Amino acid sequence: MKGNNKKPIYAVTTWVRRQPPKMKAFLALLSATAALLFLRMVVNDHDNLFVAAEAVHALGISLLIYKLTKDKTCAGLSLKSQELTALFLAVRLYCSFVMEYDIHTILDLATLVTTLWVIYMIRFKLKSTYMDDKDNLAIYFVVVPCAALSFFIHPTTRHYFVNRILWAFCVYLEAVSVLPQLRVMQNTKIVEPITAHYVFALGVARFLSCAHWVLQVIDTRGRLLVALGYGLWPSMVLVSEIVQTFILADFCYYYVKSIVGGQLVVRLPSGVV
């Protein structure tokens, strides 16, 4: 009976895998639109989506803490992704203190503390298990473009110029901070369960964050974009949210496929991430 239940799912996943890239992109867009419509119907206060995104991110960090403390290994984890995460969280925390101070500030502080602990464990306590040769995406390839882009495209609010640049920098950096982790998975091809759960949690968190922004724009009929300022900045906020969602979309597909198929590890074909 269990095998029969898996046959339709296997048939669907096989059909999707055989589709050309344009059809896959269309199916992904269709699925994302359906999910957005569902969230709009069931969530009354769309600010809760951002809180939910932070909660899911915290859950992912908790899985990392479990892995590091119980298994005593950091194999498969990207130290560089954790450092980039700590960087954008620290910058966002500063911006939150000087620009808007709210519940997001508290959530960011908690996430930053746990991320710093993960970095400490990888750098010092579990250094012997760190896959340095697999974590080979240079950080400056990520940080420098984000810094340059934030200098030219940033909020046009009344805050200090430096603060506006930092605000834009943390938005752009968050969108691509997972790239080193994806490179590690690309190099290893096999992702063990805890790491896979963590990356999937990041994917869910970033989709919820993206949904929060998109639905806010729809509900305010575009007034939110005006409140963010003029020029390219409002559009770049949305683009950044969408980019960080779709960066992880392919991995999330293979994660769900593996879970449905009863596999304990996620095996990635070449060129997935």
C-alpha positions as semicolon CSV with decimal commas, in nm:
position;residue;x (nm);y (nm);z (nm)
1;M;0,000;0,000;0,000
2;K;0,281;0,236;0,089
3;G;0,450;0,168;-0,243
4;N;0,126;0,235;-0,430
5;N;0,090;0,572;-0,255
6;K;0,433;0,674;-0,376
7;K;0,369;0,588;-0,741
8;P;0,164;0,902;-0,827
9;I;0,419;1,122;-0,649
10;Y;0,705;0,951;-0,830
11;A;0,523;0,995;-1,162
12;V;0,475;1,367;-1,098
13;T;0,837;1,425;-0,993
14;T;0,961;1,227;-1,294
15;W;0,741;1,432;-1,527
16;V;0,865;1,760;-1,375
17;R;1,228;1,651;-1,401
18;R;1,186;1,578;-1,774
19;Q;1,044;1,921;-1,854
20;P;1,258;2,184;-2,031
21;P;1,397;2,471;-1,818
22;K;1,130;2,720;-1,932
23;M;0,850;2,483;-1,828
24;K;1,018;2,422;-1,491
25;A;1,043;2,796;-1,437
26;F;0,675;2,837;-1,525
27;L;0,574;2,556;-1,286
28;A;0,785;2,712;-1,009
29;L;0,621;3,051;-1,068
30;L;0,276;2,890;-1,071
31;S;0,346;2,707;-0,744
32;A;0,478;3,024;-0,580
33;T;0,170;3,219;-0,692
34;A;-0,061;2,952;-0,553
35;A;0,126;2,956;-0,222
36;L;0,100;3,336;-0,205
37;L;-0,274;3,325;-0,267
38;F;-0,311;3,062;0,006
39;L;-0,115;3,271;0,257
40;R;-0,318;3,579;0,170
41;M;-0,638;3,392;0,251
42;V;-0,529;3,229;0,578
43;V;-0,303;3,497;0,732
44;N;-0,486;3,809;0,846
45;D;-0,187;4,018;0,956
46;H;0,086;3,978;0,697
47;D;0,346;4,116;0,940
48;N;0,316;3,777;1,106
49;L;0,477;3,624;0,798
50;F;0,801;3,808;0,876
51;V;0,789;3,686;1,236
52;A;0,722;3,334;1,106
53;A;1,021;3,365;0,872
54;E;1,246;3,456;1,165
55;A;1,102;3,168;1,369
56;V;1,171;2,918;1,090
57;H;1,525;3,056;1,054
58;A;1,570;3,010;1,431
59;L;1,446;2,652;1,394
60;G;1,709;2,592;1,127
61;I;1,980;2,732;1,355
62;S;1,851;2,503;1,633
63;L;1,902;2,206;1,402
64;L;2,262;2,319;1,346
65;I;2,315;2,346;1,722
66;Y;2,181;1,992;1,761
67;K;2,417;1,867;1,490
68;L;2,721;2,037;1,637
69;T;2,658;1,934;1,997
70;K;2,531;1,578;1,945
71;D;2,720;1,460;1,637
72;K;3,036;1,659;1,717
73;T;3,091;1,737;1,349
74;C;3,046;2,032;1,118
75;A;3,099;1,834;0,797
76;G;2,886;1,969;0,514
77;L;2,843;2,314;0,670
78;S;2,979;2,633;0,518
79;L;3,162;2,855;0,764
80;K;3,155;3,135;0,507
81;S;2,776;3,126;0,484
82;Q;2,753;3,151;0,862
83;E;2,995;3,446;0,863
84;L;2,796;3,623;0,591
85;T;2,477;3,557;0,787
86;A;2,635;3,705;1,101
87;L;2,751;4,007;0,899
88;F;2,413;4,095;0,750
89;L;2,240;4,029;1,084
90;A;2,484;4,259;1,266
91;V;2,435;4,535;1,009
92;R;2,058;4,490;1,012
93;L;2,058;4,494;1,391
94;Y;2,244;4,826;1,391
95;C;2,004;4,971;1,133
96;S;1,709;4,846;1,334
97;F;1,837;5,017;1,650
98;V;1,893;5,354;1,484
99;M;1,605;5,352;1,236
100;E;1,299;5,155;1,352
101;Y;1,348;4,946;1,671
102;D;1,069;4,685;1,696
103;I;1,016;4,311;1,752
104;H;1,233;4,236;1,450
105;T;1,526;4,382;1,645
106;I;1,482;4,125;1,921
107;L;1,447;3,839;1,674
108;D;1,758;3,948;1,484
109;L;1,956;3,972;1,808
110;A;1,861;3,617;1,909
111;T;1,948;3,482;1,562
112;L;2,280;3,669;1,560
113;V;2,383;3,526;1,898
114;T;2,312;3,169;1,790
115;T;2,486;3,223;1,455
116;L;2,797;3,352;1,632
117;W;2,793;3,041;1,851
118;V;2,779;2,819;1,539
119;I;3,076;3,011;1,393
120;Y;3,270;2,961;1,717
121;M;3,202;2,587;1,713
122;I;3,311;2,547;1,350
123;R;3,623;2,765;1,384
124;F;3,754;2,628;1,712
125;K;3,579;2,330;1,871
126;L;3,509;2,124;1,556
127;K;3,776;2,264;1,326
128;S;3,909;1,915;1,243
129;T;3,578;1,817;1,079
130;Y;3,538;2,139;0,879
131;M;3,550;2,075;0,502
132;D;3,768;2,371;0,413
133;D;3,846;2,240;0,063
134;K;3,474;2,219;-0,021
135;D;3,390;2,563;0,122
136;N;3,582;2,735;-0,156
137;L;3,365;3,030;-0,261
138;A;3,562;3,347;-0,182
139;I;3,364;3,579;0,045
140;Y;3,473;3,890;-0,141
141;F;3,290;3,761;-0,451
142;V;2,973;3,806;-0,247
143;V;3,050;4,104;-0,024
144;V;3,212;4,342;-0,274
145;P;2,926;4,342;-0,531
146;C;2,672;4,392;-0,250
147;A;2,872;4,683;-0,109
148;A;2,909;4,844;-0,451
149;L;2,540;4,801;-0,533
150;S;2,435;4,946;-0,196
151;F;2,642;5,259;-0,262
152;F;2,455;5,332;-0,584
153;I;2,108;5,195;-0,500
154;H;1,987;5,258;-0,144
155;P;1,686;5,409;0,039
156;T;1,600;5,773;-0,021
157;T;1,467;5,833;0,330
158;R;1,572;6,110;0,569
159;H;1,815;5,891;0,763
160;Y;2,190;5,950;0,756
161;F;2,358;5,862;0,426
162;V;2,581;5,593;0,582
163;N;2,284;5,430;0,754
164;R;2,094;5,415;0,426
165;I;2,387;5,247;0,254
166;L;2,419;4,994;0,539
167;W;2,047;4,922;0,519
168;A;2,075;4,844;0,148
169;F;2,393;4,640;0,205
170;C;2,227;4,404;0,454
171;V;1,928;4,355;0,219
172;Y;2,153;4,261;-0,073
173;L;2,387;4,046;0,137
174;E;2,101;3,849;0,291
175;A;1,980;3,760;-0,058
176;V;2,307;3,586;-0,151
177;S;2,452;3,481;0,187
178;V;2,357;3,118;0,127
179;L;2,571;3,088;-0,188
180;P;2,879;2,942;-0,007
181;Q;2,657;2,676;0,152
182;L;2,519;2,587;-0,189
183;R;2,875;2,562;-0,322
184;V;2,963;2,315;-0,046
185;M;2,662;2,103;-0,136
186;Q;2,750;2,127;-0,504
187;N;3,099;1,999;-0,427
188;T;2,987;1,710;-0,205
189;K;2,675;1,611;-0,408
190;I;2,534;1,432;-0,100
191;V;2,372;1,635;0,180
192;E;2,323;1,461;0,515
193;P;1,985;1,499;0,694
194;I;2,052;1,774;0,951
195;T;2,224;2,001;0,700
196;A;1,945;1,935;0,449
197;H;1,681;2,023;0,710
198;Y;1,868;2,345;0,789
199;V;1,896;2,458;0,426
200;F;1,531;2,369;0,365
201;A;1,437;2,578;0,670
202;L;1,629;2,868;0,514
203;G;1,432;2,820;0,194
204;V;1,099;2,825;0,380
205;A;1,204;3,127;0,587
206;R;1,303;3,324;0,281
207;F;0,984;3,236;0,098
208;L;0,781;3,360;0,397
209;S;0,986;3,681;0,405
210;C;0,932;3,728;0,032
211;A;0,559;3,660;0,075
212;H;0,547;3,923;0,350
213;W;0,683;4,191;0,117
214;V;0,480;4,092;-0,188
215;L;0,152;4,074;0,003
216;Q;0,223;4,404;0,178
217;V;0,272;4,569;-0,160
218;I;-0,053;4,417;-0,289
219;D;-0,254;4,511;0,021
220;T;-0,131;4,871;0,017
221;R;-0,181;4,891;-0,361
222;G;0,177;4,993;-0,409
223;R;0,184;5,260;-0,136
224;L;0,448;5,060;0,052
225;L;0,689;5,105;-0,238
226;V;0,632;5,480;-0,224
227;A;0,700;5,477;0,152
228;L;1,035;5,306;0,086
229;G;1,146;5,597;-0,129
230;Y;1,187;5,666;-0,499
231;G;1,420;5,550;-0,773
232;L;1,535;5,188;-0,808
233;W;1,547;5,109;-0,435
234;P;1,184;4,992;-0,383
235;S;1,212;4,758;-0,681
236;M;1,549;4,626;-0,560
237;V;1,398;4,532;-0,223
238;L;1,144;4,311;-0,398
239;V;1,402;4,174;-0,639
240;S;1,632;4,082;-0,349
241;E;1,351;3,897;-0,172
242;I;1,260;3,707;-0,488
243;V;1,624;3,625;-0,569
244;Q;1,695;3,476;-0,227
245;T;1,381;3,263;-0,258
246;F;1,459;3,124;-0,602
247;I;1,826;3,061;-0,517
248;L;1,706;2,787;-0,282
249;A;1,404;2,671;-0,483
250;D;1,587;2,399;-0,676
251;F;1,738;2,249;-0,361
252;C;1,400;2,256;-0,186
253;Y;1,252;2,057;-0,476
254;Y;1,510;1,780;-0,438
255;Y;1,472;1,793;-0,060
256;V;1,096;1,733;-0,079
257;K;1,149;1,463;-0,341
258;S;1,398;1,284;-0,115
259;I;1,173;1,308;0,192
260;V;0,871;1,179;0,001
261;G;1,085;0,896;-0,135
262;G;1,191;0,797;0,215
263;Q;1,560;0,884;0,164
264;L;1,762;0,996;0,465
265;V;2,007;1,199;0,258
266;V;1,955;1,439;-0,031
267;R;2,143;1,346;-0,346
268;L;2,192;1,633;-0,588
269;P;2,247;1,588;-0,962
270;S;2,522;1,791;-1,125
271;G;2,438;2,156;-1,182
272;V;2,153;2,176;-0,929
273;V;2,310;2,445;-0,708
